[in-house]
Amino acid sequence: MIGFIFYAIEQLLNLYAMVIVVWALLSWFPGASQSRLGQLLDRLVVPYIRLFNFIPPLGGISFSPLVALMVVYLAQHGVSYLYMLLV
């Protein structure tokens, strides 16, 4: 049972990482964030990305999504490592 919980958490983190990537890719297309999908992704991703707004953009490119992805992947590996410790 505990294995399923850890597996589910890992998969949710993986799904959220994919949502961040899609959100970042949508920013390349003008008007894409005004679509229904763009608005949904904005509601899911922007509050988390705002945590990393202290990182200044370089050359007009924001690296906040990249740092946010790294944090999600670190959390995913942390959950995996915690599961290995418990089993």
C-alpha distances in whole Angstrom, upper triangle without the diagonal:
4,5,5,7,9,10,11,13,14,15,17,19,20,21,23,25,26,27,29,31,32,33,35,36,38,40,42,43,45,44,41,39,41,40,37,34,36,36,32,31,34,32,28,30,33,32,29,32,35,33,35,38,40,40,43,44,46,48,47,43,41,38,36,33,33,32,30,28,28,26,24,23,23,21,19,19,19,15,15,17,15,12,14,16,13,12
4,5,5,6,9,10,11,12,14,15,17,18,20,21,23,25,26,27,29,31,32,33,35,36,38,40,42,44,43,40,38,40,39,36,34,35,35,31,30,32,30,27,28,31,30,27,30,32,30,32,35,37,37,40,41,43,46,45,41,38,35,33,31,31,29,27,26,25,23,21,21,20,17,16,16,15,12,12,14,11,8,11,12,9,9
4,5,5,6,9,10,11,12,14,15,16,18,20,21,23,24,26,27,29,30,32,33,35,37,39,40,43,42,39,37,40,38,36,33,34,34,31,29,32,30,27,27,31,30,27,30,32,30,31,35,36,36,40,40,42,44,43,40,37,34,32,30,29,28,26,24,24,22,20,19,19,17,14,15,14,11,10,12,11,7,10,12,10,9
4,5,5,6,9,10,10,12,14,15,16,18,20,21,22,24,26,27,28,30,31,33,35,37,38,41,40,36,35,37,35,33,30,31,32,28,27,29,28,24,26,29,28,26,28,31,30,31,34,36,36,39,39,41,44,42,39,36,33,31,29,29,28,25,24,24,22,19,19,20,17,14,16,16,12,12,15,13,10,13,15,13,12
4,5,5,6,9,10,11,12,14,15,16,18,20,21,23,25,26,27,29,30,31,33,36,37,39,38,35,33,35,34,31,29,30,30,26,25,27,26,22,23,26,25,23,26,28,27,28,31,33,33,37,37,39,42,40,37,34,32,29,27,27,26,23,22,22,20,17,17,18,15,13,15,14,10,11,14,12,10,13,15,13,13
4,5,5,6,9,10,11,12,14,15,17,19,20,21,23,25,26,27,29,30,32,34,36,38,38,34,33,35,34,32,29,30,30,26,25,27,26,22,23,26,24,22,24,27,25,26,30,31,31,35,35,37,40,38,35,32,29,27,25,24,23,21,19,19,18,15,14,15,12,10,11,10,7,7,10,9,7,10,12,11,11
4,5,5,6,9,10,10,12,14,15,17,18,20,21,23,24,26,27,29,31,33,34,37,36,33,31,34,32,30,27,28,29,25,24,26,25,22,22,26,25,22,25,27,26,27,30,32,32,35,35,37,39,38,34,32,29,27,24,24,23,21,19,19,18,15,14,15,13,10,11,12,9,8,12,11,9,12,14,13,13
4,5,5,6,9,10,10,12,14,15,16,18,20,21,22,24,26,27,29,31,32,35,34,30,29,31,30,27,24,26,26,22,21,24,22,19,20,23,22,20,23,26,24,26,29,31,31,34,34,36,38,37,33,30,28,26,23,23,23,20,18,19,18,14,15,16,13,11,13,14,10,11,14,14,12,15,17,16,16
4,5,5,6,9,10,11,12,14,15,17,19,20,21,23,25,26,27,30,31,34,33,29,28,30,29,27,24,25,25,21,20,22,21,17,18,21,20,17,20,22,21,22,26,28,28,31,31,33,36,34,31,28,25,23,21,21,20,17,16,16,15,11,12,13,10,8,11,11,8,9,13,12,11,14,16,15,16
4,6,5,6,9,10,11,13,14,15,17,19,20,21,23,25,26,28,30,33,32,29,27,30,29,27,24,25,25,22,20,22,21,18,18,21,21,18,20,23,21,22,25,27,27,30,30,32,34,33,29,26,24,22,19,19,18,16,14,14,13,10,9,11,9,5,8,9,7,7,11,11,10,13,15,15,16
4,5,5,6,9,10,11,12,14,15,17,18,20,21,23,25,27,28,31,30,27,25,28,26,24,21,22,23,20,18,21,20,16,17,20,20,18,20,23,22,23,26,28,28,31,30,32,34,33,29,26,24,22,19,19,19,17,14,16,15,11,11,13,12,8,11,13,11,11,14,15,14,16,19,19,19
4,5,5,6,9,10,10,12,14,15,16,18,20,21,23,25,26,29,28,25,23,25,24,22,19,20,20,17,15,18,17,13,14,17,17,15,17,20,19,21,24,26,26,29,28,31,33,31,27,25,23,20,17,18,18,15,13,15,14,10,11,14,11,9,13,14,11,13,16,16,15,18,20,20,21
4,5,5,6,9,10,11,13,14,15,17,19,20,21,24,25,28,27,24,23,25,24,23,20,20,20,18,15,17,17,13,13,16,16,13,15,18,17,18,21,23,22,25,25,27,30,28,25,22,20,17,15,15,15,12,10,11,10,6,8,10,8,6,10,11,10,11,14,15,15,17,19,20,21
4,5,5,6,9,10,11,13,14,16,17,19,20,22,24,27,27,23,22,25,24,22,19,19,21,18,15,18,18,14,14,17,18,15,16,20,19,19,22,24,23,26,26,27,29,28,24,22,19,18,15,14,15,13,10,11,12,8,8,11,10,7,10,13,12,12,15,16,16,18,21,21,22
4,5,5,6,9,10,11,12,14,15,17,19,21,22,25,24,20,19,22,21,19,15,16,18,15,12,15,15,12,12,16,17,14,16,19,19,20,22,25,24,27,26,28,29,28,24,22,20,18,15,15,17,14,11,14,14,10,11,14,13,11,14,16,15,15,19,20,19,21,24,24,24
4,5,5,6,9,10,10,12,14,15,17,19,21,23,23,19,18,20,19,18,15,15,16,13,10,12,12,9,8,12,13,11,12,15,15,16,19,21,21,23,23,25,27,25,22,19,17,15,12,13,14,10,9,12,11,8,10,13,12,11,14,16,15,16,19,20,20,22,24,25,26
4,5,5,6,9,10,11,13,14,16,18,20,22,22,19,18,21,20,20,16,16,17,15,12,14,15,11,10,13,14,11,12,15,15,15,18,20,19,22,21,23,24,23,19,17,15,13,10,10,11,9,6,9,10,7,8,11,11,10,13,15,15,16,18,20,20,22,24,25,26
4,5,5,6,9,10,11,12,14,16,18,21,21,17,16,20,18,18,14,14,16,14,11,14,15,12,11,14,16,14,14,18,18,18,20,23,21,23,22,24,25,23,20,18,16,15,11,12,14,12,9,12,13,10,11,15,14,13,16,18,18,18,21,23,23,24,27,28,28
4,5,5,6,9,10,11,13,15,16,18,18,14,13,16,15,14,11,11,12,10,7,10,11,8,8,11,13,12,12,15,17,17,18,22,21,23,21,23,25,22,19,17,16,14,11,13,14,12,10,14,14,11,13,16,16,15,18,20,19,20,23,24,24,27,29,29,30
4,6,5,6,9,10,11,13,15,18,18,15,13,16,16,16,13,11,13,12,8,9,11,9,6,9,11,10,9,13,14,13,15,18,17,19,18,20,21,19,16,13,12,11,7,9,11,8,7,11,12,10,12,15,15,15,17,19,19,21,23,24,25,27,29,30,31
4,5,5,6,9,10,12,14,17,17,14,14,17,17,17,13,12,15,14,10,12,14,12,10,12,15,13,12,15,17,15,17,20,18,20,18,19,20,18,15,13,12,12,8,9,12,10,8,12,13,12,12,16,17,16,18,21,21,22,24,26,26,28,30,31,32
4,5,5,6,9,10,11,14,15,11,11,14,13,14,10,9,12,11,8,11,13,11,10,12,16,15,13,17,19,18,19,22,21,22,20,21,22,19,16,15,15,14,11,12,15,13,12,15,17,15,16,19,19,19,21,24,23,24,27,28,29,31,33,34,34
4,5,5,7,9,11,13,13,10,8,12,12,12,9,7,10,10,6,7,10,9,7,9,13,12,11,14,16,15,16,19,18,19,17,19,20,17,15,13,13,12,9,12,14,12,12,15,16,15,17,20,20,20,22,24,24,25,28,29,30,32,34,35,36
4,5,5,7,10,12,13,11,10,14,14,15,13,10,13,13,10,10,13,12,10,10,14,13,11,14,16,14,15,18,16,17,14,16,17,14,11,10,10,10,7,9,12,11,11,14,16,15,16,19,20,20,22,24,25,26,28,30,31,32,34,35,37
4,5,6,8,11,12,10,10,14,14,15,12,10,14,14,11,12,16,15,13,14,17,17,14,17,19,18,18,21,19,20,17,18,18,16,13,13,13,14,11,12,15,15,13,17,19,18,18,22,22,22,24,27,27,28,30,32,32,34,36,37,38
4,5,6,8,9,6,7,10,10,12,9,7,11,12,9,10,14,14,12,13,17,17,15,17,20,19,19,22,21,21,18,20,19,16,14,14,15,15,12,15,18,16,16,19,21,20,21,24,24,24,27,29,29,30,33,34,34,36,39,39,40
4,5,7,8,7,7,10,12,14,12,9,12,13,11,10,14,15,12,12,16,16,13,15,18,17,16,19,18,18,15,16,16,13,11,11,13,13,11,14,17,16,16,19,21,20,22,24,25,25,28,29,30,31,34,35,36,38,40,41,42
4,7,9,8,10,13,14,16,14,12,15,17,14,14,18,18,16,16,20,19,17,19,21,20,19,22,20,19,16,16,15,13,11,12,14,15,13,15,18,18,18,21,23,22,23,26,27,27,29,31,32,33,35,37,38,39,41,43,44
4,6,6,8,10,11,14,13,11,14,16,14,14,18,19,17,17,21,21,19,21,24,22,21,25,23,22,19,20,19,16,15,16,18,18,16,18,22,21,21,24,26,25,26,29,30,29,32,34,34,35,38,39,40,42,44,45,46
4,6,8,9,10,14,14,11,13,16,15,15,18,20,18,17,21,22,20,21,24,23,22,25,24,23,19,21,19,16,16,17,19,20,18,21,24,23,23,26,28,27,29,31,32,32,35,37,37,38,41,42,42,44,46,47,48
4,6,5,7,11,11,9,11,14,14,13,16,18,17,17,20,22,20,21,24,24,22,26,25,24,21,23,22,18,18,18,21,21,19,22,25,23,24,27,28,27,29,32,32,32,35,37,37,38,41,42,42,44,46,47,48
4,5,5,9,8,6,9,11,11,11,14,15,15,15,18,20,18,20,23,22,22,25,24,24,21,23,22,19,18,18,20,19,17,20,23,21,21,25,26,24,26,29,29,29,32,34,34,35,38,39,39,41,43,44,45
4,5,8,7,4,6,9,8,7,11,12,12,12,15,17,15,16,20,20,19,23,22,22,20,22,22,18,17,16,18,17,15,19,21,19,19,23,24,22,25,28,27,27,30,32,32,33,36,37,37,40,42,42,43
4,7,8,6,6,10,10,9,12,14,15,14,17,19,18,19,22,23,22,25,25,25,23,25,25,21,20,20,22,21,19,22,25,22,23,27,27,26,28,31,30,31,34,35,35,36,39,40,40,43,45,45,46
4,5,5,6,9,10,10,12,14,15,15,18,20,19,21,24,25,24,28,27,27,25,28,27,24,22,22,24,22,20,23,25,23,23,27,27,26,28,31,30,30,33,35,34,35,39,39,39,42,44,44,45
4,5,5,6,9,10,11,13,14,15,18,19,19,21,24,25,25,28,28,29,27,30,29,26,25,23,25,23,21,24,26,23,23,27,27,25,27,30,29,29,32,33,32,34,37,37,37,40,42,42,43
4,5,5,6,8,10,11,12,14,16,17,17,19,22,23,23,27,26,27,25,28,28,24,23,21,22,21,18,21,23,20,20,24,24,22,24,27,26,25,29,30,29,31,34,34,34,37,39,39,40
4,5,5,6,9,10,10,11,14,15,15,17,20,20,20,24,23,24,22,24,24,21,19,18,19,18,15,19,21,18,18,22,22,21,23,26,25,25,28,30,29,31,34,34,35,37,39,39,40
4,5,5,6,9,10,10,13,15,15,16,19,20,20,23,24,24,23,26,26,23,21,19,21,19,17,20,22,19,20,23,23,21,24,27,26,26,29,30,30,32,34,35,35,38,40,39,41
4,5,5,6,9,10,12,14,14,16,19,20,20,24,24,26,24,27,28,25,23,21,21,19,17,20,21,18,18,22,22,19,22,25,23,23,27,28,27,29,32,32,32,35,37,36,37
4,5,5,6,8,11,11,12,14,16,17,18,21,21,23,21,24,25,22,19,17,18,16,13,16,18,15,15,19,18,16,19,22,21,21,24,25,24,26,29,29,30,33,34,34,36
4,5,5,5,8,10,10,11,14,15,15,19,19,20,19,22,23,20,18,16,17,14,12,16,17,14,15,19,19,17,20,22,22,22,25,26,26,28,31,31,32,34,36,36,38
4,6,6,7,10,11,12,14,16,16,20,21,22,22,25,26,23,21,19,19,16,15,18,19,15,17,20,19,17,21,23,21,22,25,26,25,28,30,30,30,34,35,35,36
4,6,7,8,10,11,13,15,16,20,20,22,22,25,26,23,21,18,18,15,13,16,17,13,14,17,16,14,17,19,18,18,22,22,21,24,26,26,27,30,31,31,33
4,6,5,6,9,11,12,13,16,17,18,18,21,23,20,17,14,14,11,9,13,13,10,11,14,13,12,15,17,16,17,20,21,21,23,26,26,27,29,31,31,33
4,5,5,6,9,10,10,14,15,16,16,19,21,18,16,13,14,10,10,13,13,11,13,16,15,14,18,19,18,20,23,23,24,26,28,28,29,32,33,34,36
4,6,5,7,10,10,14,15,17,18,21,23,21,19,15,15,12,12,15,14,11,14,16,14,14,18,19,17,19,22,22,22,25,27,27,28,31,32,32,34
4,5,6,8,10,13,14,16,17,20,23,20,18,14,13,10,9,12,11,8,10,13,11,10,14,15,14,16,19,19,19,22,23,23,25,28,28,29,31
4,5,6,7,10,11,13,13,16,19,16,14,10,10,6,6,10,9,6,9,12,11,11,14,16,15,17,20,20,21,23,25,25,27,29,30,31,33
4,5,5,8,10,12,13,17,19,17,15,11,12,8,9,13,11,9,13,15,13,14,18,18,18,20,23,22,23,26,27,28,30,32,32,33,36
4,6,8,10,13,14,18,21,19,17,13,12,8,10,12,10,8,12,13,11,13,16,16,15,18,20,20,21,24,25,25,27,29,30,31,33
4,5,6,9,11,14,17,16,14,10,9,5,8,10,7,7,11,11,10,12,15,15,16,18,20,20,22,24,25,25,28,30,30,31,34
4,5,7,9,12,15,13,12,9,9,6,9,12,10,10,14,15,14,16,19,19,19,22,24,24,25,28,29,29,32,33,34,35,38
4,6,9,12,16,15,14,10,10,8,12,13,11,12,15,16,15,17,20,19,20,23,25,24,26,29,29,30,32,34,34,36,38
4,7,9,13,12,11,8,7,6,10,11,9,11,14,14,14,17,19,18,20,22,23,24,26,28,28,29,32,33,34,36,38
4,6,10,9,9,7,8,8,12,13,12,14,17,17,17,20,22,22,23,26,27,27,30,31,32,33,36,37,37,39,42
4,6,6,5,4,6,8,11,12,12,14,16,17,18,20,22,22,24,26,27,28,30,32,33,34,36,38,39,40,42
4,5,5,7,8,11,13,13,14,16,18,18,20,22,23,24,26,28,29,30,32,33,34,36,38,39,40,42,44
4,5,8,10,13,15,15,17,19,20,21,23,25,26,27,29,30,31,33,35,36,37,39,41,42,43,45,47
4,7,10,12,14,14,16,18,19,20,22,24,25,26,28,30,31,32,34,36,37,38,40,41,43,44,46
4,6,9,10,11,13,15,16,17,19,20,21,23,25,26,27,29,31,32,33,35,37,38,39,41,43
4,6,7,8,10,11,13,14,16,17,19,20,22,23,25,26,28,29,30,32,34,35,36,38,40
4,6,5,6,9,10,11,13,14,16,17,19,20,21,23,25,26,27,29,31,32,33,35,37
4,5,5,6,9,10,11,12,14,15,16,18,20,21,23,24,26,27,29,30,31,33,35
4,5,5,6,9,10,10,12,14,15,16,18,20,21,23,24,25,27,29,30,31,33
4,5,5,6,9,10,11,12,14,15,17,18,20,21,22,24,26,27,29,30,32
4,5,5,6,9,10,10,12,14,15,16,18,20,21,22,24,26,27,29,30
4,5,5,6,9,10,11,12,14,15,17,19,20,21,23,25,26,27,29
4,5,5,6,9,10,10,12,14,15,17,18,20,21,23,24,26,27
4,5,5,6,9,10,10,12,14,15,16,18,20,21,22,24,26
4,5,5,6,9,10,10,12,14,15,16,18,20,21,22,24
4,5,5,6,9,10,11,12,14,15,17,19,20,21,23
4,5,5,6,8,10,11,12,14,15,17,18,20,21
4,5,5,6,9,10,10,12,14,15,16,18,20
4,5,5,6,9,10,10,12,14,15,16,18
4,5,5,6,9,10,11,13,14,16,17
4,5,5,6,8,10,11,12,14,15
4,5,5,6,9,10,10,12,14
4,5,5,6,9,10,11,12
4,5,5,6,9,10,11
4,5,5,6,9,10
4,5,5,6,9
4,5,5,6
4,5,5
4,6
4
